[in-house]
Every structure is written in structure tokens, then in C-alpha cells.
Amino acid sequence: MDLAFKERILDFALRTIRIAAALPKDAAGLVIARQLVRSGTSVGANIAEAEAAFSVKEWLYCMNIAKKEAKETYYWITLIKRGRMVPATTLKNIEPELDEIIGILTKSVKTAQTKGQI
């Protein structure tokens, strides 16, 4: 992964943390905030782990986990949006950003699988 994508993933993780901080402090808000932070920050953590992979198989595993975490983050964002749990401006453009991140991860995995290399 190139440096620009890594920076983008870090910015995305920070954004999920800020969204979580804006959630209500009631029981539901706290549970959702925890899940959002966990999945939203896990995307980048798994990409970093993939970069230290010893094999293509390990790299693919880590990248697929990153993609899975991105999709879970999408779920939490959708729930927050539908529940109107934060102002709409807080979520501005996050869904298209997630779509792009998931697309990049999907393409990276498919390319590696096709070529049999990282």
C-alpha cells in the first residue's frame, strides 16, 4: 500500500473516533461507539499487519480482515445515520469514503490472488 492510502486510512480511523465521541453517552451510544472505534481503527491495523506478512497467504488473510472490518464499520455508520444519533454533518461523505476504501482493498486482494504475489 502506498503512503497516500496509509494516510487516508489513518485519517479515516481518526474520523471514526471523532464520530464515536459525538454519539450519545447512553447505553446504546456507548456500545455503538465502542464497536465503531474497534472496527474503524482495525482497518488500518490489519493493513499494517499485512505489510509485515511472511507470505502471500498471510498478506491475503490480513487484507481480507481489513476489508471485513471496513464493511463492519459501514454497518455501524449506517445504524448511526438511520438512528439520527449524530448530526448529519458529522457523517458527511463517510459512506463514499468507505465505499472507496472497500473497493481499494477488494481490488488489492483480487490482484494479489490473480498474480500470486504481493
Backbone as CSV, one residue per row, in Angstrom:
resi,resn,N_x,N_y,N_z,CA_x,CA_y,CA_z,C_x,C_y,C_z
1,MET,0.845,-1.181,0.000,0.000,0.000,0.000,0.894,1.248,0.000
2,ASP,0.475,2.213,-0.767,1.291,3.418,-0.844,1.025,4.341,0.350
3,LEU,1.908,5.294,0.523,1.847,6.200,1.668,0.548,6.999,1.687
4,ALA,0.079,7.430,0.538,-1.160,8.217,0.481,-2.344,7.404,1.010
5,PHE,-2.407,6.127,0.663,-3.502,5.285,1.156,-3.371,5.059,2.661
6,LYS,-2.155,4.872,3.140,-1.942,4.700,4.579,-2.397,5.945,5.346
7,GLU,-2.074,7.109,4.812,-2.510,8.363,5.441,-4.045,8.464,5.419
8,ARG,-4.619,8.071,4.323,-6.077,8.089,4.184,-6.732,7.178,5.223
9,ILE,-6.151,6.017,5.439,-6.678,5.071,6.417,-6.525,5.619,7.834
10,LEU,-5.405,6.265,8.120,-5.228,6.896,9.434,-6.264,7.999,9.651
11,ASP,-6.466,8.831,8.640,-7.475,9.890,8.737,-8.863,9.297,8.951
12,PHE,-9.143,8.196,8.260,-10.434,7.526,8.412,-10.600,7.008,9.845
13,ALA,-9.563,6.400,10.392,-9.625,5.894,11.767,-9.887,7.033,12.744
14,LEU,-9.193,8.139,12.562,-9.407,9.298,13.440,-10.832,9.829,13.304
15,ARG,-11.341,9.794,12.100,-12.713,10.255,11.887,-13.709,9.357,12.619
16,THR,-13.494,8.049,12.589,-14.412,7.156,13.304,-14.349,7.416,14.802
17,ILE,-13.172,7.742,15.306,-13.028,8.069,16.731,-13.822,9.331,17.058
18,ARG,-13.751,10.333,16.179,-14.498,11.578,16.411,-16.006,11.343,16.341
19,ILE,-16.438,10.500,15.412,-17.867,10.176,15.318,-18.308,9.475,16.601
20,ALA,-17.509,8.529,17.065,-17.838,7.808,18.290,-17.953,8.768,19.470
21,ALA,-17.075,9.745,19.529,-17.101,10.720,20.624,-18.358,11.582,20.578
22,ALA,-18.937,11.746,19.386,-20.145,12.568,19.235,-21.433,11.805,19.549
23,LEU,-21.331,10.496,19.717,-22.523,9.688,19.990,-23.063,9.980,21.389
24,PRO,-24.359,9.740,21.585,-24.930,9.933,22.924,-24.199,9.068,23.954
25,LYS,-24.179,9.530,25.173,-23.473,8.813,26.235,-24.396,7.835,26.972
26,ASP,-25.524,7.479,26.351,-26.412,6.478,26.946,-25.877,5.084,26.647
27,ALA,-26.558,4.050,27.135,-26.073,2.669,26.990,-25.873,2.293,25.524
28,ALA,-26.843,2.584,24.680,-26.737,2.224,23.266,-25.603,2.991,22.588
29,GLY,-25.516,4.276,22.857,-24.468,5.095,22.253,-23.077,4.613,22.627
30,LEU,-22.894,4.215,23.873,-21.594,3.739,24.327,-21.209,2.410,23.672
31,VAL,-22.181,1.523,23.525,-21.913,0.235,22.873,-21.550,0.454,21.407
32,ILE,-22.328,1.280,20.726,-22.070,1.544,19.315,-20.731,2.264,19.137
33,ALA,-20.449,3.216,20.019,-19.171,3.937,19.946,-17.997,2.969,20.068
34,ARG,-18.088,2.056,21.003,-17.014,1.074,21.201,-16.821,0.213,19.950
35,GLN,-17.926,-0.249,19.395,-17.858,-1.096,18.201,-17.309,-0.317,17.003
36,LEU,-17.753,0.926,16.860,-17.298,1.759,15.747,-15.795,2.016,15.833
37,VAL,-15.324,2.363,17.010,-13.889,2.616,17.180,-13.096,1.339,16.925
38,ARG,-13.581,0.225,17.432,-12.881,-1.043,17.250,-12.758,-1.394,15.766
39,SER,-13.881,-1.355,15.045,-13.826,-1.743,13.632,-13.142,-0.673,12.777
40,GLY,-13.418,0.589,13.055,-12.851,1.673,12.246,-11.341,1.790,12.352
41,THR,-10.787,1.494,13.522,-9.332,1.551,13.685,-8.668,0.237,13.278
42,SER,-9.431,-0.827,13.267,-8.896,-2.137,12.912,-8.537,-2.239,11.431
43,VAL,-9.176,-1.445,10.601,-8.871,-1.474,9.166,-7.377,-1.194,8.967
44,GLY,-6.911,-0.084,9.490,-5.510,0.291,9.336,-4.557,-0.648,10.057
45,ALA,-4.969,-1.132,11.224,-4.119,-2.055,11.978,-3.887,-3.336,11.184
46,ASN,-4.919,-3.827,10.522,-4.768,-5.048,9.733,-3.951,-4.820,8.464
47,ILE,-4.061,-3.641,7.891,-3.216,-3.312,6.733,-1.756,-3.256,7.169
48,ALA,-1.498,-2.654,8.327,-0.120,-2.613,8.845,0.400,-4.018,9.106
49,GLU,-0.450,-4.871,9.640,-0.050,-6.255,9.883,0.241,-6.969,8.563
50,ALA,-0.560,-6.683,7.536,-0.344,-7.301,6.228,1.027,-6.931,5.666
51,GLU,1.452,-5.711,5.906,2.753,-5.277,5.392,3.912,-6.045,6.010
52,ALA,3.678,-6.642,7.158,4.726,-7.424,7.808,4.535,-8.925,7.565
53,ALA,3.661,-9.261,6.640,3.345,-10.670,6.369,4.560,-11.428,5.877
54,PHE,4.612,-12.702,6.239,5.702,-13.581,5.820,5.392,-14.296,4.514
55,SER,4.128,-14.266,4.117,3.743,-14.994,2.905,2.567,-14.296,2.243
56,VAL,2.314,-14.650,1.008,1.156,-14.118,0.290,-0.127,-14.542,1.008
57,LYS,-0.144,-15.780,1.468,-1.330,-16.284,2.180,-1.628,-15.433,3.423
58,GLU,-0.600,-15.114,4.192,-0.784,-14.286,5.390,-1.224,-12.873,4.998
59,TRP,-0.616,-12.326,3.941,-0.986,-10.989,3.470,-2.455,-10.963,3.072
60,LEU,-2.873,-11.968,2.316,-4.277,-12.040,1.892,-5.208,-12.134,3.086
61,TYR,-4.824,-12.921,4.064,-5.645,-13.070,5.264,-5.829,-11.713,5.959
62,CYS,-4.735,-11.010,6.175,-4.801,-9.708,6.856,-5.599,-8.685,6.048
63,MET,-5.398,-8.664,4.746,-6.122,-7.709,3.909,-7.613,-8.029,3.862
64,ASN,-7.953,-9.305,3.858,-9.365,-9.676,3.904,-9.996,-9.302,5.240
65,ILE,-9.237,-9.407,6.317,-9.740,-8.964,7.623,-9.945,-7.447,7.604
66,ALA,-9.017,-6.714,7.006,-9.165,-5.255,6.900,-10.443,-4.907,6.142
67,LYS,-10.688,-5.626,5.056,-11.907,-5.397,4.264,-13.156,-5.728,5.088
68,LYS,-13.104,-6.813,5.807,-14.215,-7.225,6.663,-14.504,-6.155,7.726
69,GLU,-13.455,-5.610,8.324,-13.622,-4.566,9.344,-14.193,-3.288,8.733
70,ALA,-13.781,-2.976,7.507,-14.332,-1.804,6.817,-15.831,-1.987,6.578
71,LYS,-16.225,-3.198,6.195,-17.641,-3.467,5.974,-18.426,-3.403,7.286
72,GLU,-17.817,-3.871,8.371,-18.488,-3.754,9.668,-18.638,-2.281,10.058
73,THR,-17.616,-1.496,9.796,-17.692,-0.058,10.089,-18.831,0.577,9.306
74,TYR,-19.001,0.148,8.066,-20.106,0.645,7.236,-21.445,0.359,7.919
75,TYR,-21.557,-0.838,8.493,-22.789,-1.201,9.211,-23.054,-0.230,10.365
76,TRP,-22.038,0.026,11.178,-22.220,0.919,12.330,-22.546,2.338,11.879
77,ILE,-21.899,2.796,10.824,-22.191,4.138,10.294,-23.642,4.208,9.813
78,THR,-24.097,3.166,9.120,-25.482,3.125,8.644,-26.446,3.159,9.817
79,LEU,-26.162,2.408,10.857,-27.011,2.390,12.050,-27.062,3.771,12.709
80,ILE,-25.920,4.402,12.829,-25.846,5.747,13.412,-26.640,6.737,12.561
81,LYS,-26.480,6.640,11.257,-27.180,7.552,10.340,-28.691,7.352,10.425
82,ARG,-29.134,6.096,10.308,-30.582,5.822,10.357,-31.191,6.180,11.705
83,GLY,-30.425,6.011,12.757,-30.907,6.348,14.090,-30.785,7.822,14.416
84,ARG,-30.225,8.582,13.483,-30.018,10.031,13.683,-29.348,10.303,15.028
85,MET,-28.294,9.544,15.267,-27.615,9.612,16.559,-26.595,10.740,16.650
86,VAL,-26.180,11.262,15.493,-25.276,12.411,15.445,-25.784,13.337,14.341
87,PRO,-25.378,14.590,14.349,-25.787,15.486,13.266,-25.322,14.955,11.908
88,ALA,-26.132,15.149,10.898,-25.809,14.660,9.548,-24.457,15.166,9.065
89,THR,-24.088,16.370,9.457,-22.813,16.938,9.027,-21.625,16.133,9.553
90,THR,-21.803,15.481,10.690,-20.739,14.662,11.269,-20.408,13.471,10.377
91,LEU,-21.404,12.979,9.647,-21.238,11.807,8.793,-21.008,12.155,7.324
92,LYS,-20.906,13.450,7.032,-20.786,13.891,5.642,-19.648,13.174,4.918
93,ASN,-19.987,12.562,3.798,-19.045,11.894,2.883,-18.366,10.649,3.447
94,ILE,-18.777,10.167,4.603,-18.087,8.986,5.142,-18.480,7.716,4.397
95,GLU,-19.721,7.638,3.937,-20.129,6.437,3.200,-19.382,6.313,1.865
96,PRO,-19.275,7.382,1.085,-18.468,7.258,-0.137,-16.997,6.925,0.166
97,GLU,-16.475,7.474,1.249,-15.097,7.170,1.645,-14.957,5.680,1.956
98,LEU,-15.909,5.145,2.689,-15.890,3.707,2.995,-16.024,2.868,1.732
99,ASP,-16.896,3.282,0.831,-17.041,2.569,-0.440,-15.700,2.500,-1.177
100,GLU,-14.988,3.620,-1.200,-13.698,3.665,-1.888,-12.659,2.795,-1.184
101,ILE,-12.623,2.849,0.137,-11.668,2.034,0.897,-11.941,0.547,0.650
102,ILE,-13.204,0.157,0.740,-13.565,-1.247,0.498,-13.195,-1.642,-0.931
103,GLY,-13.438,-0.751,-1.885,-13.088,-1.029,-3.275,-11.593,-1.217,-3.468
104,ILE,-10.800,-0.379,-2.843,-9.340,-0.486,-2.954,-8.858,-1.794,-2.331
105,LEU,-9.381,-2.123,-1.178,-8.980,-3.375,-0.517,-9.394,-4.581,-1.349
106,THR,-10.599,-4.538,-1.900,-11.088,-5.641,-2.733,-10.199,-5.821,-3.951
107,LYS,-9.878,-4.719,-4.610,-9.039,-4.793,-5.809,-7.632,-5.285,-5.471
108,SER,-7.097,-4.838,-4.359,-5.755,-5.278,-3.949,-5.725,-6.782,-3.713
109,VAL,-6.743,-7.290,-3.040,-6.816,-8.727,-2.765,-6.959,-9.505,-4.069
110,LYS,-7.853,-9.058,-4.936,-8.061,-9.762,-6.212,-6.796,-9.757,-7.065
111,THR,-6.103,-8.629,-7.099,-4.870,-8.532,-7.873,-3.816,-9.494,-7.333
112,ALA,-3.663,-9.526,-6.019,-2.670,-10.424,-5.404,-3.029,-11.885,-5.653
113,GLN,-4.311,-12.196,-5.593,-4.735,-13.574,-5.825,-4.472,-13.965,-7.282
114,THR,-4.719,-13.065,-8.202,-4.511,-13.335,-9.616,-3.039,-13.526,-9.943
115,LYS,-2.214,-12.649,-9.385,-0.790,-12.693,-9.693,-0.022,-13.636,-8.773
116,GLY,-0.654,-14.023,-7.672,0.015,-14.910,-6.724,1.170,-14.246,-6.007
117,GLN,1.082,-12.920,-5.903,2.154,-12.192,-5.235,1.597,-10.970,-4.536
118,ILE,2.425,-10.375,-3.729,2.030,-9.149,-3.017,2.409,-7.967,-3.874
